[in-house]
Amino acid sequence: MLMLKKKVKQKIIYESILESMIKAKGYSDVLVRVNEETVQVHLQLSESQSEPTLEQTNEIIMMVKTEFTTDPDVLVQLTPIN
């Protein structure tokens, strides 16, 4: 039970750190979810924000991968605000 609590706490820390790092790059709303082998990054874009370029997307992926030693699959999803 103690190991599970530690694992959940670590997951929350990773999510929070990554959200802050990505927001610092100028994205207004970011949600990061960490699963066993996958990290999902959800970017919500306002009308004034354009979709990230391939270079910017790769930068987000590299930010995520550098935080983990497990080399997770990274999925970046965009959600426009209407």
Secondary structure, DSSP 4 states (H G I P E B T S, - for coil): -HHHHHHHHHHHHHHHHHHHHHHTTT-SEEEEEE-SSEEEEEEEEPTTSPPPPHHHHHHHHHHHHHH-SS--EEEEEEEE--
